[in-house]
């Protein structure tokens, strides 16, 4: 998946799920990895990283 498509998925997921979007992407990555689909798992890890960037640093 190219960077533009990754960013589009990340924005859409973040719009739909808010702060839970990163966890959703992580879950998808785990599911694809468990199913043996490494490429799709890597795509979802990239989406997760993009969401993390959008959210910015923790304000904790």
Secondary structure, DSSP 4 states (H G I P E B T S, - for coil): --HHHHHHHHHHHHHHHGGGHHHHHHHHHHHHHHTT-HHHHHHHHHHHHHHHHHH-S---
